[in-house]
């Protein structure tokens, strides 16, 4: 879609940079005539990617604009919420709570009834096993079992938390596919910076669950205006390393 039409679709009213019109024009041209025009990711996924970047960066004004844009692009409210819930074990509860406050305000203004339908699939009794299973699907059962078996006694609880909490409580939820959750996890890690070891592991997990090198590169491209070139180039270097390019 042509840049100006895309801009008009995604904004009800744009209150950003009103007192800095030159920068606003530069960014409008870059975002909607360059970045949004690159690659083949569908518009709905692009909006979820940006919502995750905003949540990770704690840029709440921009988050509001992207949530409005997502709704205007017919993104399912459940998908929006699930993308942000998915951030919790990676960026921490505080950022997610603040993001949900913004999202809920937008939902109310758009007459979206809250709370949304429940998406959880585990219980206290099943969260570890189901988490271990989905973790194994992305990283290999032998690898995950080895992480549990080889953890020092004083750190075994961390491996348990990864399986039960990170993967059991979040990756098993309905509303997003495993492939989409893994793609959004790469977005979080690239946005955070300083998570290169985890980013390597999750780039490989993306390939395992069916996401391609091109899809990963296109995803990082959509993040670039909001994470800057250093973190963008670091993420691309890791994608190249893992995909042997």
BATOR-654325 format. One record per residue: residue number from 1; residue in one letter; z, x, y of N, C-alpha, C in turn. Coordinates in nm, 3 decimals, padded with zeros to 5 digits. Layout:
N
<NUM, 'a', <Z, X, Y>, <Z, X, Y>, <Z, X, Y>>
...
! end
This chain:
245
<1, 'x', <00.000, 00.085, -00.119>, <00.000, 00.000, 00.000>, <00.000, 00.089, 00.125>>
<2, 'x', <-00.079, 00.050, 00.223>, <-00.090, 00.126, 00.349>, <00.048, 00.137, 00.416>>
<3, 'x', <00.072, 00.253, 00.481>, <00.205, 00.286, 00.529>, <00.270, 00.183, 00.618>>
<4, 'x', <00.198, 00.132, 00.720>, <00.258, 00.036, 00.813>, <00.293, -00.095, 00.743>>
<5, 'x', <00.208, -00.139, 00.649>, <00.236, -00.262, 00.575>, <00.358, -00.243, 00.486>>
<6, 'x', <00.369, -00.126, 00.425>, <00.484, -00.098, 00.341>, <00.612, -00.095, 00.424>>
<7, 'x', <00.605, -00.033, 00.540>, <00.720, -00.029, 00.631>, <00.764, -00.170, 00.667>>
<8, 'x', <00.669, -00.255, 00.703>, <00.702, -00.392, 00.741>, <00.763, -00.470, 00.624>>
<9, 'x', <00.715, -00.444, 00.502>, <00.769, -00.513, 00.385>, <00.915, -00.478, 00.362>>
<10, 'x', <00.948, -00.351, 00.378>, <01.079, -00.303, 00.337>, <01.187, -00.317, 00.444>>
<11, 'x', <01.151, -00.360, 00.564>, <01.249, -00.370, 00.672>, <01.252, -00.510, 00.731>>
<12, 'x', <01.370, -00.571, 00.733>, <01.388, -00.695, 00.808>, <01.390, -00.663, 00.957>>
<13, 'x', <01.481, -00.575, 00.993>, <01.484, -00.520, 01.129>, <01.539, -00.379, 01.116>>
<14, 'x', <01.477, -00.286, 01.185>, <01.512, -00.145, 01.171>, <01.594, -00.100, 01.290>>
<15, 'x', <01.722, -00.073, 01.264>, <01.812, -00.032, 01.371>, <01.834, 00.119, 01.373>>
<16, 'x', <01.768, 00.191, 01.283>, <01.789, 00.334, 01.272>, <01.710, 00.410, 01.380>>
<17, 'x', <01.773, 00.510, 01.442>, <01.708, 00.603, 01.535>, <01.643, 00.534, 01.654>>
<18, 'x', <01.698, 00.422, 01.698>, <01.638, 00.350, 01.811>, <01.646, 00.432, 01.940>>
<19, 'x', <01.746, 00.520, 01.951>, <01.759, 00.603, 02.070>, <01.692, 00.739, 02.055>>
<20, 'x', <01.625, 00.759, 01.941>, <01.552, 00.884, 01.915>, <01.413, 00.849, 01.864>>
<21, 'x', <01.331, 00.792, 01.951>, <01.202, 00.739, 01.906>, <01.107, 00.844, 01.850>>
<22, 'x', <01.114, 00.969, 01.899>, <01.023, 01.071, 01.847>, <01.055, 01.104, 01.701>>
<23, 'x', <01.184, 01.124, 01.671>, <01.222, 01.151, 01.533>, <01.192, 01.031, 01.445>>
<24, 'x', <01.216, 00.911, 01.496>, <01.187, 00.790, 01.420>, <01.040, 00.784, 01.383>>
<25, 'x', <00.951, 00.818, 01.476>, <00.808, 00.814, 01.448>, <00.767, 00.921, 01.347>>
<26, 'x', <00.825, 01.040, 01.360>, <00.798, 01.147, 01.262>, <00.836, 01.101, 01.122>>
<27, 'x', <00.957, 01.045, 01.109>, <01.005, 01.007, 00.977>, <00.932, 00.885, 00.923>>
<28, 'x', <00.895, 00.793, 01.010>, <00.817, 00.678, 00.964>, <00.684, 00.724, 00.906>>
<29, 'x', <00.618, 00.816, 00.975>, <00.491, 00.867, 00.926>, <00.508, 00.944, 00.795>>
<30, 'x', <00.612, 01.028, 00.789>, <00.634, 01.110, 00.669>, <00.670, 01.023, 00.549>>
<31, 'x', <00.764, 00.931, 00.570>, <00.812, 00.848, 00.459>, <00.703, 00.755, 00.407>>
<32, 'x', <00.637, 00.685, 00.495>, <00.552, 00.574, 00.451>, <00.404, 00.610, 00.438>>
<33, 'x', <00.362, 00.720, 00.504>, <00.223, 00.763, 00.488>, <00.208, 00.882, 00.394>>
<34, 'x', <00.318, 00.956, 00.372>, <00.314, 01.071, 00.282>, <00.391, 01.044, 00.153>>
<35, 'x', <00.524, 01.038, 00.164>, <00.608, 01.037, 00.045>, <00.587, 00.911, -00.038>>
<36, 'x', <00.589, 00.794, 00.024>, <00.573, 00.669, -00.052>, <00.434, 00.658, -00.115>>
<37, 'x', <00.336, 00.730, -00.059>, <00.200, 00.720, -00.111>, <00.176, 00.815, -00.229>>
<38, 'x', <00.274, 00.903, -00.253>, <00.256, 01.003, -00.359>, <00.298, 00.949, -00.495>>
<39, 'x', <00.216, 00.975, -00.595>, <00.254, 00.946, -00.733>, <00.236, 00.801, -00.772>>
<40, 'x', <00.283, 00.770, -00.892>, <00.258, 00.639, -00.951>, <00.384, 00.560, -00.983>>
<41, 'x', <00.501, 00.604, -00.936>, <00.622, 00.526, -00.959>, <00.609, 00.391, -00.890>>
<42, 'x', <00.655, 00.285, -00.958>, <00.643, 00.154, -00.894>, <00.745, 00.141, -00.782>>
<43, 'x', <00.719, 00.048, -00.692>, <00.799, 00.033, -00.571>, <00.944, 00.000, -00.603>>
<44, 'x', <00.967, -00.081, -00.705>, <01.104, -00.119, -00.739>, <01.185, 00.003, -00.784>>
<45, 'x', <01.125, 00.089, -00.865>, <01.196, 00.208, -00.909>, <01.221, 00.303, -00.792>>
<46, 'x', <01.123, 00.315, -00.702>, <01.143, 00.399, -00.584>, <01.265, 00.352, -00.504>>
<47, 'x', <01.281, 00.222, -00.490>, <01.395, 00.170, -00.413>, <01.527, 00.199, -00.484>>
<48, 'x', <01.531, 00.188, -00.616>, <01.653, 00.222, -00.689>, <01.686, 00.370, -00.673>>
<49, 'x', <01.584, 00.455, -00.677>, <01.606, 00.599, -00.658>, <01.672, 00.626, -00.524>>
<50, 'x', <01.622, 00.562, -00.419>, <01.676, 00.586, -00.286>, <01.817, 00.529, -00.270>>
<51, 'x', <01.845, 00.417, -00.335>, <01.981, 00.362, -00.333>, <02.078, 00.458, -00.398>>
<52, 'x', <02.036, 00.522, -00.506>, <02.121, 00.621, -00.573>, <02.139, 00.745, -00.486>>
<53, 'x', <02.034, 00.791, -00.420>, <02.048, 00.904, -00.328>, <02.149, 00.871, -00.218>>
<54, 'x', <02.138, 00.753, -00.160>, <02.229, 00.714, -00.052>, <02.373, 00.705, -00.100>>
<55, 'x', <02.393, 00.651, -00.220>, <02.528, 00.642, -00.275>, <02.585, 00.781, -00.298>>
<56, 'x', <02.505, 00.869, -00.353>, <02.549, 01.007, -00.380>, <02.581, 01.080, -00.251>>
<57, 'x', <02.495, 01.063, -00.150>, <02.515, 01.131, -00.021>, <02.617, 01.062, 00.068>>
<58, 'x', <02.656, 00.941, 00.031>, <02.749, 00.860, 00.111>, <02.690, 00.832, 00.249>>
<59, 'x', <02.560, 00.804, 00.253>, <02.491, 00.769, 00.377>, <02.475, 00.617, 00.381>>
<60, 'x', <02.576, 00.551, 00.433>, <02.590, 00.407, 00.416>, <02.496, 00.327, 00.505>>
<61, 'x', <02.464, 00.375, 00.624>, <02.368, 00.304, 00.708>, <02.230, 00.302, 00.643>>
<62, 'x', <02.190, 00.418, 00.590>, <02.061, 00.425, 00.521>, <02.064, 00.342, 00.394>>
<63, 'x', <02.178, 00.341, 00.326>, <02.192, 00.259, 00.206>, <02.165, 00.113, 00.238>>
<64, 'x', <02.220, 00.063, 00.346>, <02.197, -00.076, 00.384>, <02.048, -00.105, 00.398>>
<65, 'x', <01.975, -00.016, 00.465>, <01.831, -00.035, 00.484>, <01.758, -00.037, 00.350>>
<66, 'x', <01.798, 00.051, 00.259>, <01.729, 00.058, 00.130>, <01.764, -00.060, 00.039>>
<67, 'x', <01.886, -00.112, 00.050>, <01.920, -00.232, -00.027>, <01.839, -00.351, 00.024>>
<68, 'x', <01.828, -00.365, 00.156>, <01.744, -00.470, 00.211>, <01.600, -00.453, 00.165>>
<69, 'x', <01.551, -00.329, 00.168>, <01.416, -00.302, 00.122>, <01.397, -00.336, -00.025>>
<70, 'x', <01.499, -00.305, -00.106>, <01.490, -00.337, -00.249>, <01.480, -00.487, -00.272>>
<71, 'x', <01.561, -00.564, -00.200>, <01.556, -00.710, -00.214>, <01.421, -00.762, -00.167>>
<72, 'x', <01.370, -00.708, -00.056>, <01.238, -00.750, -00.007>, <01.128, -00.715, -00.106>>
<73, 'x', <01.150, -00.610, -00.187>, <01.052, -00.570, -00.289>, <01.078, -00.639, -00.423>>
<74, 'x', <01.166, -00.739, -00.423>, <01.196, -00.820, -00.542>, <01.267, -00.742, -00.653>>
<75, 'x', <01.346, -00.642, -00.615>, <01.429, -00.574, -00.714>, <01.543, -00.668, -00.754>>
<76, 'x', <01.566, -00.681, -00.883>, <01.672, -00.767, -00.935>, <01.807, -00.719, -00.884>>
<77, 'x', <01.891, -00.808, -00.829>, <02.024, -00.766, -00.783>, <02.106, -00.696, -00.891>>
<78, 'x', <02.091, -00.738, -01.016>, <02.163, -00.670, -01.125>, <02.121, -00.524, -01.134>>
<79, 'x', <01.993, -00.495, -01.120>, <01.946, -00.357, -01.125>, <02.005, -00.274, -01.012>>
<80, 'x', <02.015, -00.333, -00.894>, <02.073, -00.262, -00.780>, <02.219, -00.227, -00.810>>
<81, 'x', <02.295, -00.325, -00.856>, <02.436, -00.300, -00.886>, <02.450, -00.197, -00.999>>
<82, 'x', <02.368, -00.209, -01.103>, <02.380, -00.118, -01.217>, <02.345, 00.025, -01.178>>
<83, 'x', <02.247, 00.042, -01.088>, <02.212, 00.176, -01.042>, <02.331, 00.241, -00.973>>
<84, 'x', <02.407, 00.162, -00.898>, <02.523, 00.216, -00.827>, <02.641, 00.234, -00.921>>
<85, 'x', <02.664, 00.139, -01.012>, <02.769, 00.159, -01.112>, <02.746, 00.289, -01.189>>
<86, 'x', <02.619, 00.317, -01.221>, <02.584, 00.436, -01.298>, <02.627, 00.565, -01.227>>
<87, 'x', <02.639, 00.558, -01.095>, <02.680, 00.676, -01.018>, <02.827, 00.713, -01.039>>
<88, 'x', <02.908, 00.619, -01.083>, <03.054, 00.636, -01.079>, <03.103, 00.762, -01.149>>
<89, 'x', <03.065, 00.790, -01.275>, <03.119, 00.910, -01.339>, <03.061, 01.041, -01.284>>
<90, 'x', <02.960, 01.033, -01.201>, <02.895, 01.153, -01.148>, <02.935, 01.184, -01.005>>
<91, 'x', <02.951, 01.082, -00.921>, <02.981, 01.108, -00.779>, <03.121, 01.065, -00.741>>
<92, 'x', <03.191, 00.995, -00.829>, <03.328, 00.955, -00.804>, <03.341, 00.812, -00.755>>
<93, 'x', <03.458, 00.755, -00.780>, <03.481, 00.613, -00.752>, <03.475, 00.580, -00.603>>
<94, 'x', <03.527, 00.669, -00.517>, <03.534, 00.638, -00.375>, <03.398, 00.611, -00.313>>
<95, 'x', <03.301, 00.697, -00.341>, <03.165, 00.677, -00.287>, <03.106, 00.547, -00.339>>
<96, 'x', <03.131, 00.517, -00.466>, <03.074, 00.395, -00.525>, <03.139, 00.272, -00.463>>
<97, 'x', <03.269, 00.274, -00.443>, <03.335, 00.159, -00.379>, <03.278, 00.134, -00.240>>
<98, 'x', <03.258, 00.240, -00.163>, <03.202, 00.223, -00.029>, <03.059, 00.170, -00.035>>
<99, 'x', <02.980, 00.219, -00.131>, <02.844, 00.170, -00.147>, <02.844, 00.023, -00.186>>
<100, 'x', <02.933, -00.017, -00.275>, <02.939, -00.157, -00.317>, <02.981, -00.249, -00.203>>
<101, 'x', <03.066, -00.201, -00.114>, <03.101, -00.281, 00.003>, <02.976, -00.313, 00.085>>
<102, 'x', <02.891, -00.213, 00.106>, <02.766, -00.234, 00.181>, <02.674, -00.329, 00.107>>
<103, 'x', <02.657, -00.306, -00.022>, <02.567, -00.388, -00.103>, <02.614, -00.533, -00.106>>
<104, 'x', <02.742, -00.553, -00.124>, <02.794, -00.690, -00.128>, <02.774, -00.762, 00.005>>
<105, 'x', <02.788, -00.690, 00.116>, <02.763, -00.751, 00.246>, <02.617, -00.795, 00.259>>
<106, 'x', <02.525, -00.710, 00.212>, <02.383, -00.745, 00.217>, <02.355, -00.864, 00.125>>
<107, 'x', <02.413, -00.863, 00.004>, <02.393, -00.973, -00.089>, <02.439, -01.106, -00.029>>
<108, 'x', <02.555, -01.105, 00.033>, <02.607, -01.227, 00.095>, <02.511, -01.275, 00.204>>
<109, 'x', <02.461, -01.181, 00.285>, <02.369, -01.219, 00.393>, <02.238, -01.275, 00.339>>
<110, 'x', <02.204, -01.238, 00.214>, <02.080, -01.286, 00.151>, <02.106, -01.403, 00.056>>
<111, 'x', <02.228, -01.458, 00.061>, <02.266, -01.573, -00.022>, <02.256, -01.544, -00.171>>
<112, 'x', <02.289, -01.420, -00.209>, <02.296, -01.383, -00.351>, <02.440, -01.404, -00.396>>
<113, 'x', <02.460, -01.491, -00.492>, <02.595, -01.530, -00.535>, <02.666, -01.414, -00.604>>
<114, 'x', <02.792, -01.397, -00.570>, <02.876, -01.293, -00.628>, <02.998, -01.356, -00.695>>
<115, 'x', <03.054, -01.293, -00.798>, <03.003, -01.172, -00.864>, <02.881, -01.202, -00.949>>
<116, 'x', <02.805, -01.097, -00.979>, <02.688, -01.112, -01.065>, <02.732, -01.130, -01.210>>
<117, 'x', <02.637, -01.167, -01.293>, <02.664, -01.184, -01.435>, <02.710, -01.052, -01.497>>
<118, 'x', <02.808, -01.059, -01.587>, <02.861, -00.939, -01.651>, <02.755, -00.871, -01.737>>
<119, 'x', <02.756, -00.736, -01.738>, <02.657, -00.658, -01.811>, <02.720, -00.566, -01.915>>
<120, 'x', <02.852, -00.564, -01.925>, <02.918, -00.476, -02.020>, <02.895, -00.517, -02.165>>
<121, 'x', <02.892, -00.418, -02.254>, <02.867, -00.444, -02.396>, <02.973, -00.386, -02.488>>
<122, 'x', <03.076, -00.319, -02.433>, <03.174, -00.251, -02.517>, <03.312, -00.310, -02.495>>
<123, 'x', <03.401, -00.280, -02.589>, <03.542, -00.313, -02.578>, <03.622, -00.183, -02.582>>
<124, 'x', <03.752, -00.195, -02.563>, <03.838, -00.076, -02.575>, <03.826, -00.012, -02.712>>
<125, 'x', <03.800, -00.094, -02.814>, <03.791, -00.043, -02.950>, <03.656, 00.020, -02.981>>
<126, 'x', <03.550, -00.021, -02.908>, <03.415, 00.026, -02.943>, <03.356, 00.123, -02.842>>
<127, 'x', <03.418, 00.143, -02.728>, <03.356, 00.221, -02.621>, <03.330, 00.366, -02.662>>
<128, 'x', <03.423, 00.427, -02.739>, <03.400, 00.566, -02.779>, <03.283, 00.576, -02.876>>
<129, 'x', <03.281, 00.495, -02.979>, <03.174, 00.505, -03.078>, <03.038, 00.474, -03.017>>
<130, 'x', <03.031, 00.366, -02.938>, <02.902, 00.331, -02.878>, <02.859, 00.434, -02.774>>
<131, 'x', <02.958, 00.489, -02.704>, <02.925, 00.596, -02.610>, <02.876, 00.720, -02.680>>
<132, 'x', <02.941, 00.757, -02.789>, <02.898, 00.872, -02.868>, <02.756, 00.851, -02.919>>
<133, 'x', <02.725, 00.729, -02.959>, <02.592, 00.700, -03.012>, <02.484, 00.715, -02.905>>
<134, 'x', <02.507, 00.660, -02.786>, <02.405, 00.669, -02.682>, <02.397, 00.811, -02.626>>
<135, 'x', <02.509, 00.879, -02.621>, <02.511, 01.020, -02.582>, <02.428, 01.102, -02.681>>
<136, 'x', <02.442, 01.071, -02.808>, <02.366, 01.142, -02.911>, <02.217, 01.113, -02.902>>
<137, 'x', <02.183, 00.990, -02.863>, <02.041, 00.954, -02.848>, <01.974, 01.039, -02.742>>
<138, 'x', <02.047, 01.073, -02.638>, <01.990, 01.153, -02.530>, <02.001, 01.303, -02.553>>
<139, 'x', <02.108, 01.347, -02.620>, <02.134, 01.491, -02.629>, <02.136, 01.545, -02.772>>
<140, 'x', <02.126, 01.459, -02.872>, <02.130, 01.503, -03.010>, <02.269, 01.494, -03.069>>
<141, 'x', <02.282, 01.426, -03.184>, <02.414, 01.403, -03.242>, <02.484, 01.533, -03.279>>
<142, 'x', <02.410, 01.630, -03.334>, <02.473, 01.757, -03.370>, <02.530, 01.827, -03.248>>
<143, 'x', <02.457, 01.821, -03.137>, <02.506, 01.886, -03.014>, <02.633, 01.820, -02.963>>
<144, 'x', <02.636, 01.687, -02.964>, <02.753, 01.617, -02.913>, <02.873, 01.638, -03.005>>
<145, 'x', <02.850, 01.634, -03.136>, <02.959, 01.659, -03.229>, <03.014, 01.800, -03.213>>
<146, 'x', <02.922, 01.896, -03.190>, <02.966, 02.034, -03.169>, <03.049, 02.047, -03.041>>
<147, 'x', <03.012, 01.974, -02.937>, <03.091, 01.978, -02.814>, <03.234, 01.930, -02.838>>
<148, 'x', <03.248, 01.826, -02.921>, <03.382, 01.776, -02.955>, <03.455, 01.875, -03.045>>
<149, 'x', <03.386, 01.927, -03.146>, <03.451, 02.015, -03.243>, <03.493, 02.149, -03.182>>
<150, 'x', <03.413, 02.199, -03.089>, <03.436, 02.334, -03.036>, <03.518, 02.337, -02.908>>
<151, 'x', <03.553, 02.222, -02.855>, <03.631, 02.219, -02.731>, <03.771, 02.274, -02.757>>
<152, 'x', <03.823, 02.358, -02.667>, <03.962, 02.404, -02.681>, <04.057, 02.285, -02.682>>
<153, 'x', <04.170, 02.303, -02.745>, <04.265, 02.192, -02.762>, <04.300, 02.128, -02.629>>
<154, 'x', <04.316, 02.212, -02.524>, <04.359, 02.158, -02.395>, <04.245, 02.088, -02.320>>
<155, 'x', <04.122, 02.092, -02.375>, <04.008, 02.029, -02.309>, <03.938, 01.923, -02.394>>
<156, 'x', <03.994, 01.895, -02.511>, <03.930, 01.794, -02.597>, <03.926, 01.657, -02.530>>
<157, 'x', <04.025, 01.630, -02.445>, <04.027, 01.499, -02.378>, <03.905, 01.482, -02.287>>
<158, 'x', <03.853, 01.592, -02.230>, <03.736, 01.582, -02.144>, <03.614, 01.537, -02.223>>
<159, 'x', <03.597, 01.592, -02.343>, <03.486, 01.549, -02.429>, <03.502, 01.402, -02.469>>
<160, 'x', <03.627, 01.363, -02.494>, <03.652, 01.221, -02.526>, <03.617, 01.132, -02.407>>
<161, 'x', <03.654, 01.176, -02.286>, <03.622, 01.097, -02.167>, <03.471, 01.086, -02.146>>
<162, 'x', <03.399, 01.196, -02.170>, <03.254, 01.192, -02.155>, <03.194, 01.087, -02.248>>
<163, 'x', <03.237, 01.085, -02.373>, <03.180, 00.991, -02.469>, <03.223, 00.847, -02.441>>
<164, 'x', <03.352, 00.826, -02.417>, <03.404, 00.690, -02.403>, <03.380, 00.631, -02.265>>
<165, 'x', <03.405, 00.712, -02.162>, <03.397, 00.661, -02.024>, <03.255, 00.675, -01.967>>
<166, 'x', <03.208, 00.799, -01.954>, <03.077, 00.820, -01.891>, <02.967, 00.746, -01.967>>
<167, 'x', <02.960, 00.768, -02.097>, <02.853, 00.707, -02.175>, <02.892, 00.572, -02.232>>
<168, 'x', <03.014, 00.556, -02.279>, <03.055, 00.429, -02.339>, <03.066, 00.316, -02.238>>
<169, 'x', <03.129, 00.343, -02.125>, <03.151, 00.238, -02.027>, <03.029, 00.210, -01.939>>
<170, 'x', <02.939, 00.308, -01.924>, <02.829, 00.292, -01.830>, <02.691, 00.291, -01.895>>
<171, 'x', <02.659, 00.389, -01.977>, <02.524, 00.396, -02.034>, <02.494, 00.282, -02.130>>
<172, 'x', <02.596, 00.219, -02.183>, <02.576, 00.109, -02.278>, <02.556, -00.026, -02.209>>
<173, 'x', <02.568, -00.031, -02.078>, <02.558, -00.158, -02.007>, <02.415, -00.210, -02.007>>
<174, 'x', <02.402, -00.342, -02.000>, <02.271, -00.403, -01.981>, <02.227, -00.386, -01.836>>
<175, 'x', <02.104, -00.426, -01.806>, <02.056, -00.425, -01.668>, <01.962, -00.312, -01.636>>
<176, 'x', <01.978, -00.197, -01.701>, <01.886, -00.084, -01.689>, <01.867, -00.023, -01.826>>
<177, 'x', <01.748, 00.031, -01.851>, <01.723, 00.099, -01.977>, <01.790, 00.236, -01.978>>
<178, 'x', <01.804, 00.294, -02.097>, <01.858, 00.429, -02.108>, <01.769, 00.527, -02.031>>
<179, 'x', <01.637, 00.511, -02.039>, <01.546, 00.602, -01.970>, <01.566, 00.595, -01.819>>
<180, 'x', <01.586, 00.475, -01.766>, <01.608, 00.462, -01.622>, <01.743, 00.520, -01.583>>
<181, 'x', <01.845, 00.497, -01.664>, <01.977, 00.554, -01.633>, <01.970, 00.707, -01.631>>
<182, 'x', <01.899, 00.765, -01.726>, <01.887, 00.911, -01.728>, <01.809, 00.962, -01.608>>
<183, 'x', <01.703, 00.890, -01.569>, <01.626, 00.931, -01.451>, <01.714, 00.928, -01.327>>
<184, 'x', <01.792, 00.823, -01.311>, <01.880, 00.812, -01.195>, <01.991, 00.916, -01.198>>
<185, 'x', <02.032, 00.958, -01.317>, <02.132, 01.064, -01.326>, <02.076, 01.196, -01.273>>
<186, 'x', <01.949, 01.224, -01.300>, <01.885, 01.342, -01.241>, <01.885, 01.332, -01.090>>
<187, 'x', <01.860, 01.213, -01.037>, <01.864, 01.193, -00.892>, <02.003, 01.229, -00.837>>
<188, 'x', <02.107, 01.182, -00.903>, <02.243, 01.212, -00.857>, <02.270, 01.362, -00.857>>
<189, 'x', <02.235, 01.428, -00.967>, <02.266, 01.571, -00.982>, <02.186, 01.655, -00.883>>
<190, 'x', <02.060, 01.619, -00.862>, <01.979, 01.692, -00.764>, <02.033, 01.670, -00.623>>
<191, 'x', <02.078, 01.548, -00.594>, <02.131, 01.516, -00.461>, <02.263, 01.586, -00.435>>
<192, 'x', <02.347, 01.596, -00.536>, <02.477, 01.661, -00.520>, <02.461, 01.809, -00.490>>
<193, 'x', <02.367, 01.876, -00.558>, <02.356, 02.020, -00.548>, <02.473, 02.088, -00.620>>
<194, 'x', <02.455, 02.213, -00.660>, <02.561, 02.286, -00.728>, <02.589, 02.239, -00.870>>
<195, 'x', <02.498, 02.159, -00.926>, <02.516, 02.103, -01.060>, <02.402, 02.149, -01.152>>
<196, 'x', <02.362, 02.274, -01.137>, <02.242, 02.319, -01.205>, <02.253, 02.312, -01.357>>
<197, 'x', <02.368, 02.346, -01.413>, <02.383, 02.340, -01.559>, <02.369, 02.196, -01.609>>
<198, 'x', <02.433, 02.104, -01.538>, <02.423, 01.963, -01.575>, <02.280, 01.911, -01.553>>
<199, 'x', <02.215, 01.956, -01.446>, <02.078, 01.914, -01.420>, <01.984, 01.962, -01.530>>
<200, 'x', <02.002, 02.083, -01.576>, <01.921, 02.133, -01.689>, <01.937, 02.042, -01.810>>
<201, 'x', <02.060, 02.009, -01.842>, <02.086, 01.927, -01.960>, <02.023, 01.789, -01.945>>
<202, 'x', <02.031, 01.732, -01.827>, <01.980, 01.596, -01.809>, <01.828, 01.593, -01.791>>
<203, 'x', <01.768, 01.700, -01.743>, <01.622, 01.708, -01.745>, <01.573, 01.705, -01.890>>
<204, 'x', <01.638, 01.781, -01.976>, <01.600, 01.779, -02.117>, <01.626, 01.642, -02.178>>
<205, 'x', <01.736, 01.579, -02.142>, <01.766, 01.445, -02.194>, <01.660, 01.345, -02.150>>
<206, 'x', <01.612, 01.358, -02.027>, <01.504, 01.271, -01.979>, <01.381, 01.284, -02.067>>
<207, 'x', <01.345, 01.406, -02.099>, <01.229, 01.427, -02.186>, <01.253, 01.366, -02.323>>
<208, 'x', <01.376, 01.377, -02.373>, <01.410, 01.325, -02.505>, <01.397, 01.173, -02.509>>
<209, 'x', <01.437, 01.104, -02.402>, <01.435, 00.957, -02.402>, <01.301, 00.900, -02.352>>
<210, 'x', <01.204, 00.988, -02.323>, <01.069, 00.940, -02.295>, <01.018, 00.954, -02.154>>
<211, 'x', <01.100, 01.006, -02.062>, <01.050, 01.031, -01.928>, <00.971, 01.162, -01.926>>
<212, 'x', <00.867, 01.169, -01.847>, <00.777, 01.283, -01.848>, <00.807, 01.379, -01.733>>
<213, 'x', <00.751, 01.499, -01.745>, <00.761, 01.597, -01.637>, <00.707, 01.539, -01.507>>
<214, 'x', <00.591, 01.474, -01.513>, <00.533, 01.417, -01.391>, <00.625, 01.313, -01.329>>
<215, 'x', <00.688, 01.233, -01.413>, <00.780, 01.130, -01.362>, <00.900, 01.195, -01.293>>
<216, 'x', <00.951, 01.302, -01.351>, <01.064, 01.373, -01.290>, <01.024, 01.433, -01.156>>
<217, 'x', <00.906, 01.493, -01.148>, <00.861, 01.553, -01.023>, <00.837, 01.446, -00.917>>
<218, 'x', <00.780, 01.333, -00.958>, <00.759, 01.225, -00.862>, <00.893, 01.170, -00.811>>
<219, 'x', <00.991, 01.165, -00.898>, <01.124, 01.117, -00.860>, <01.187, 01.210, -00.756>>
<220, 'x', <01.180, 01.339, -00.780>, <01.237, 01.435, -00.685>, <01.161, 01.429, -00.553>>
<221, 'x', <01.031, 01.405, -00.558>, <00.953, 01.390, -00.435>, <01.006, 01.276, -00.350>>
<222, 'x', <01.040, 01.163, -00.414>, <01.094, 01.049, -00.339>, <01.230, 01.081, -00.277>>
<223, 'x', <01.304, 01.171, -00.340>, <01.436, 01.210, -00.288>, <01.426, 01.304, -00.169>>
<224, 'x', <01.319, 01.381, -00.159>, <01.310, 01.494, -00.068>, <01.354, 01.465, 00.076>>
<225, 'x', <01.307, 01.357, 00.140>, <01.347, 01.335, 00.279>, <01.498, 01.318, 00.299>>
<226, 'x', <01.567, 01.283, 00.192>, <01.710, 01.249, 00.202>, <01.801, 01.359, 00.147>>
<227, 'x', <01.743, 01.457, 00.075>, <01.825, 01.566, 00.021>, <01.784, 01.701, 00.078>>
<228, 'x', <01.672, 01.708, 00.150>, <01.626, 01.833, 00.210>, <01.548, 01.918, 00.111>>
<229, 'x', <01.479, 02.018, 00.166>, <01.396, 02.103, 00.083>, <01.473, 02.197, -00.010>>
<230, 'x', <01.586, 02.256, 00.031>, <01.655, 02.347, -00.062>, <01.691, 02.280, -00.195>>
<231, 'x', <01.753, 02.164, -00.191>, <01.791, 02.096, -00.315>, <01.668, 02.045, -00.389>>
<232, 'x', <01.566, 02.004, -00.314>, <01.441, 01.963, -00.378>, <01.380, 02.078, -00.455>>
<233, 'x', <01.369, 02.195, -00.393>, <01.308, 02.310, -00.459>, <01.393, 02.359, -00.576>>
<234, 'x', <01.525, 02.351, -00.564>, <01.612, 02.388, -00.677>, <01.587, 02.296, -00.796>>
<235, 'x', <01.576, 02.166, -00.769>, <01.551, 02.070, -00.877>, <01.415, 02.094, -00.941>>
<236, 'x', <01.313, 02.121, -00.860>, <01.179, 02.148, -00.914>, <01.182, 02.274, -01.000>>
<237, 'x', <01.255, 02.376, -00.957>, <01.265, 02.500, -01.036>, <01.324, 02.472, -01.173>>
<238, 'x', <01.425, 02.387, -01.179>, <01.488, 02.355, -01.308>, <01.394, 02.272, -01.394>>
<239, 'x', <01.323, 02.176, -01.334>, <01.226, 02.099, -01.411>, <01.119, 02.192, -01.468>>
<240, 'x', <01.071, 02.287, -01.387>, <00.972, 02.384, -01.435>, <01.029, 02.469, -01.548>>
<241, 'x', <01.154, 02.512, -01.533>, <01.219, 02.594, -01.636>, <01.228, 02.519, -01.769>>
<242, 'x', <01.271, 02.396, -01.766>, <01.290, 02.319, -01.889>, <01.157, 02.280, -01.952>>
<243, 'x', <01.057, 02.255, -01.869>, <00.925, 02.214, -01.922>, <00.831, 02.334, -01.938>>
<244, 'x', <00.884, 02.455, -01.917>, <00.808, 02.579, -01.941>, <00.683, 02.588, -01.854>>
<245, 'x', <00.696, 02.552, -01.727>, <00.583, 02.561, -01.634>, <00.610, 02.670, -01.532>>
! end
